[in-house]
Structure formats: C-alpha cells, structure tokens
C-alpha cells in the first residue's frame, strides 16, 4: 500500500510539472514569435505548442524508443522552427536527428559526453567547430541538455539554432523540461505495471497448497472407481493451473475468468460432493468485458472455504454476471456461515484477514477504476455473504493480454442470486 501511495503522490507531482512546463513553453514561444512576427503567428505558435503537448504523452508512453524519438524530434523541429533537433539515449548514442547540419553531430559527441557526465547544459558555438560550409551552414549554436530523471541522465536533447544568444538556450530549456517530465511519467507508468505484476504474483502465491493437495487426492481416489470423471477432473485441474500461472497478462476477459472459476468449482464439487451446490448465470453481453486478472476467483474461493466448508450440511455458491448498460455487474454469493457486518470495517485496510480477497480485490479495483468502483458486501451471521462489484465495459488502455490462450465456452445457470441485507466495503 505504501508503494502505491508513493506512486500516486508522484503522479500528482508529475501532473503539476506538466502544467508548469506547458505554461513555460508557451510563454517562451510567444515571446520569441512576437520578436520575429507580432501578427497572427502568435496564435499559431500557441496552437503548435498545445498540439505538441497533447501528442507527446502518447509517443513516450512506452519510454524513449527510437520510434518515439523520431516523432518527438519531428514535432520539436516544427514547433521550434530551428535548424535541427536530436535526441540520444542515456549513453549518448544518437536515437534520432531531424533537420539540417547532421554532419555536425560528430562535433557534438564530446560535449554530449560532458553534459551526461557533469549533468549540465553545454552550449556549442558554430565558430568552435570545423565546417567546410561556413558561408552556407545554417547552424550558429547547438544547445545540449541532459534530461535528468531520478538524478540520472535518461537522455540528451540537442537543439541546433540559427541564432546566437540566449533565445535558443531558453527554447531548449523549456522543451527539455517537458520531455523530461514525460520521461518521468513513462517511468512511473512502467513502475505501476510492475507493481500490478507483483500483485498478480502474490495472488498466485496465495493459491492454497491445500487446494492443490485436495484436488489431486480427489482425482486419485476416482481413478479406480470412475476413471472417466478422474480424467476430466485432471484436465480441469491442468487448465486451472495453466490459467492461474500463465507467464503474461494483467487483464483478461470476463468470459475467461468465469470459465476458470467454473473449473475451480467443478474440482471443489468433486471433493465436497452434495455439500457444495453451484449456480451460475452469465449474460452473453458481458462475456467480452475486460477485468483485472484473477479479480473474481478469490471471491469464489472465499465463498467455498469460509462460507460453505464451515457450514454443517454445506450450501450453495451462486455467481451472476449481468449487463446493466455501460457496466457489468458481477456478484458472488454463498448461503454459508456469514460474518458479523461490523468486522467489515476492519477489513477495509487490513491484509491479514481470513477474507483477504475482499480487501485485496477492493484495492485492485481502485487502482484500475479509481474511487468510482468498489466492492459491496452484504452479510450477516448465519445468513451467508454476497459480494457485488460493478466494472465499466470500456476503459482506456485496459485490454486483455493473453497470448496463445483463449476460451469461448461459458457456463450456464439455473437461477438468479438472492440478496441479503448487510454493509458496504470500501464505500
């Protein structure tokens, strides 16, 4: 939780930094354009700056790749109306150069190395470099700016201007701040994805060894008495573990998630026999909805382990997924032992609870969907528990990523779930 708080705080800082960079860059551009042409070119300069600001985050979303560097240098060249713009990697190797005077890059290699090593700007005058085209060469000054991210150079920006003096230095400084802030945002996005992957690894680690042992023990007991059922259960167990321990993927489709839940319930049904009844009702309209990987399975596991298993005579687990306009509503209900609603308050921030899935899943939902979406829990002692979540059908940058793995079949159901009075979690 502390790591995520740090990430969110950094996101706020980055957002303010982007705004400050936008204001600074537009101010510098307007001042420069007014000197050269006080007419309608000012509005054009502002529009170009805004376009550059809006497009750059998409270019640098995956970091400073050669393709992203090409797009950034091309846009900066049009924005600054300078001679050339270049970007190198953190070691000084050129990623992209757009414009003229590319033959002078070799003359800038040493100053680039100095800028990286000393973490400071370097200004190179055309008079200080050899040139065979003194009269026709448009380069007058090259400003070299290291882009410092977390105290280390992440890249180097090179702006080649046709004038001497402070103007080109101010322009280079203004755009470098923005590009640097975008690199910080890209690194932050990478950290967020790494955090999500770490959480998925933690979820995998929580898959109970007792479930694995009991599943294999159940299958082995059926080998002699019912070999066909044993074979089918073994296939379900193999598919269940393959899905849970897949190598890649932060998101999945609701169809695939529910299909894996059906496997889990089939295996547990063979173990508990008539003590565990299962009811599923899945609306076809929501099968393609994208959800975080392993978001629902822990809720079903809680219903079996903490609801039905502890109830003499067993009970029923009901899973419903229905279409409600722009959202899908998923509920997991059991008529097991239930719990005291007052205990839910302590589970909002706790990760040590026996019902750890509730706090953990509520937390993961807020990561993806922010504060708009959270779990609703209805329970009472002796009356079972119902956990309901709503997820949007479409979220930007949230898409399934399951290379080489797809499921098309979904289970059918016998009836609707029954609601119970209770309390909310994370409201």
Phi, psi and omega in degrees: 000322179297321180297319180291320176302318177297318179298315182295321178297317178296323177300319179296316179298316179299319180299314177297322178298319178298317179298317179296321178296320179300311180298316181296316182294315179298319180298315180295317181297316179299317180298317181293314182295322179298326177295319185276319185206100186283004183278218184291354180296338179297312179299321179295321179296317178297316180298318178298320180296317180295318178299317179298318180296321183285330182273329186299320180302325178290323180295321187260011184300324180259017179097182184271080175274164176303321179295316178297320179298320178299318181292321181293314181296322179296316181290321179295323179297318178290323183291312185276340182054044180258189182283314183199158176223134178228156176223133175247169174278187184293341180264358179095002177282133186292128175263323182201145175218126179231131180120201182264188175058028180293340178291343180274358180300321181298332179282347182260357184300313181295314176299326177297316178299321178294319179297320179292314185292318184264355178054049180213164179290149172231134178243125183244121177275146179299331180292343184265359182239150178290141180208130180273358183229054185303320185284328185255346181291130184274348180289131173240323181214141173240126178254125183247118186237116174288135179265102186271122176235120182053047172073005178231144178296124177265333181193177177227130177258133179241123177241120181256121183248164180264004181232159173262167176108194189274343186300310182295327178293320178295318178299313180298319180295318182296312183287329180295324178297319181292313180298321178298318179296323176294322176295322176297319179296321179295319178294323177296318178297319177297319178296323179296317179294322178296323178295319178297318178296322178296322179293323178295320176299321178295322177297319178297321180294337181278350177300119192297128172301332179293325177296316179298313181298313182294323179296313179294324179294321177296316180297317181295327180289340181265352185301319182274322185277325181213077185298329180293315178294322178299319179296317180294319178295322179296320177294318176299318180295319179296316180293323179297311182291325179296320179293312184294328185250026178299154188285329187230166170112127174256333181234160179211172177274154178299326178301313181291322179296316181289327176297320179290326175297321177299321177297313181302314182291328177296317180294315179292328177297324177292329180284311185274344179065227184288350179286343181238115174253146184233134174230128181232138174220110186240119177285132180302331185293340186254002185296330182270000179297136182267132180226159174301142182300136180057040179277323189260329184305318178299329178294319179292319179297320176299319181298321180285310187289316187258345180258300187278318185299328182270004181257122177302129181089352177077200182181202187234138172252127182240126178242124181233134172230118185228159183269127177227064178078244182276002182229162171246138179248125180241132178229143175236120185230143171226154177254040182275217189283339180069192179201168179287123180304333180296334180289340180297327182300320179286346181269355182299319182245000183273143174241011181253003182290154174298329176266053185299335181300326183295306180295317182296317182288321176301320179294317180294322178297319180291330175298317185274315188254002181065201189282357183288333185236135176204175181280147168244128183241128177239124184202163172199151180300126179081358183245009178081195183212143174230125179246126183237138174225148171242137178230144178290148180289330183226126177226132180300136178067011175249110182215154181292142178223082181233076183300127175075014182220122177209148177231138180246335183278140174230147182289157175253169188228170184252330179197170178287157174283159180251128181277156179228152177291149179183214185230166181259148176248125176075020180282000000 
